[in-house]
């Protein structure tokens, strides 16, 4: 093995160790923060850490699956203060400085879990299907087994889209899905086009 190869191998191992440590720390912080998120009637979607001498702790929160709409900026600001206080009093913290970023998933989040589909009820969605044609239409209902879509059938430009018969898709046939942005829903979600959801830095 050449010196260059040895250095590359050593770097990859070091990077892997740092990534594993970052993932462990993210899991620890998730367990630390989750009770406070739930106490504020929110769902903790994700915690990630961007490592460095000045870490960034990125927390993604969402509304419970049965609630419509998006997380408002006021709610993001309130939960940011709560989580900042929890982190400041973290007994296992090593004292390094950090920045806390709190955001909501936004409409661009891929629909990969049942709760994501529940949150998207009533929205226009595109579903990537395993072994079958992809479906675009209105998400009519969600149950333990899958989703029911009211498909939109393409028509000539300028004409109102037609709706087909409801299509039931079990979760094991869905690769993933995404919400199709409709301008009529942006105000309801407190979003602008192409925005990833409200965000707040603490």
N, C-alpha and C positions, 0 to 999 in steps of 0.2 A: 504494500500500500504506500502510495506517495505521500509526501507531507501535505500536499493540497487536498488529497482524498481524506487524510486523517483529520485535517482541520474541518472539512465539510461535514464529515461524519460526526465530529465532536459538536459542531454548531447545531446540527439537526437534533442530536440527543439533548443538548441544552435547551433548544427551543421547545422540544417535546415536554421536558420537565417543567419549564416555565408555564406552558399551556395547561398541563395537568394541575399545577399548583393554583393557577388562576381559576380553573374550573372547580376545584375543591373549595376555594375561598368564595366563589359565586354561590355554590350550594349552601355553604355555611351562612352567608348573608341572606339567602332566600329564607332559610329556616328562622333567622333572626327577625326579618322584616315582615314575614307573612302574617303573624297575628295582628300587627298594627294595621296592615292593609285590610284584612278581613273585618277588623273592628270598625273600619270606616266604610263598610259595605261595598268594598271593591274586591276585584280578583287580581292576584299577583300573576301576571302572564310570564314574566321573565326577569332574570337578574344576570347581567353580564359585567365583567370587569375588563377595562382596557388598562393593562399593567404599565408601570413606569414609576419613576420617583414621585410623580404626582398622579395617582390613580384616578380613573374615571369610573364611578359606579353608576351603571345605566339600569334603571328600573322601569319596566313596562307594566302599567296597570290598566285594567279594563273593568267595565261594569259587569255585574253578575249576568249570566246567560239569559235570564228571563226578562231583563230590562232593555227597552228599546233605546235608540239614540246612541250618542257617543259621550265620552268623558269630557266635561267642560274644562276650560282653562282655570276657572275658580276652584274646581275640585282638584285639579293637578297641583295648583299652588298650595292648597290646604294640606294635601297628603305629602307634598315635598317637605313642608315644615315638620310634620310628624316624623317622617322617616329620617330626616336630618338629625333630629333629636335622638332617635333610637341609635343611629350610627355614632353620634358623639358620645353616647354612653355605652358603647359596645365594650364589654369587659375583656374581649379577646383581641381588641384592636392593637396593632403594633405601633401606633403613633404616627405613621406616615400620613402626609396630607392627601386629601382626596377631593374630587368634585362629584357632587350628586346630580345626576340628570334623571328626571322623571318624565315619562311620556305615555301616551296611549297608542294602541296599535295602528289606528288610522284605517281608512277603507282599503288601503293597498295590501293589507296582510293576507297571505294565502290562507285559504280555508282548509285546514288539515285535521282538525279535531272536531268532534261533535259539538262542543260548546261554541266553536267558531260559527258553525252552521246555524245554531240557535240564535246567535247574535245577529245573523244576516237575514233572518226571516222577513219576508216582504220585499227584499231587495232583488234587483236584477243580478244574476250570477252566471258565470261561465264555468261549466263543470268538465274537467278532463276525466274521461271515462276509461277504465281498463277494459280492453277487448270490446270496443263498441264505439259508436259515434259520440263525439263531444256534444254537450247540450248547453244552449244558452236560453235562459228564461227566468221567470219570476219564481223565487223560492217560496213555495206555498206553505209547506209544513216540514217539521223535523220530528222524528221519533227515535226510539232506541236502535231501530234497524237501519235507518237511512233517511233520505230526503225525498220530497215530492216537488217536482219542478213543473211549472206551467210554461212549456216552451214557446218561444217567439219564432214564427215562421217568416223568413225573409220575403219581402214584397218589393215592388218597384219603388225607387227613390221618391220621397214626397208623400207616399201613402202610409197610412197608419199600419204598424205591424199586426199581423194576425197571430192569435194564440192557438196552439194545438191542444191536444188532449193531455191531461196530466201524466207525467212520467215519474215512476217511482224508481229511485236508484239506491240500492243497498250500499252501506259504507264500504263493504269489501270490494265493490266495483268502482269506487271513486279514487282516482289517483290524488287529485286535489281540486280546488276551485278558487275562484276569486270574484269579488264583487265588481260589477261593471259600474263605473261612476256615472251617476245621473245628476244633472245640475239641480233637479228639483229636490234632491236629498242633501245637498251640500250644506245648506243653511241649517237644516235640522240637526246635522252632525257637528255644527260649528267648524266646518272645514272649508278650505279653499281648494280649487282643483290642484291635483298632484301633491297635496299636503299629506304628511304622514301622521297627522294627529297632533293634538296640543302637546307642548313640551315645556318643561320648566327646569331651570338650573338652580340648585340650592347652594 
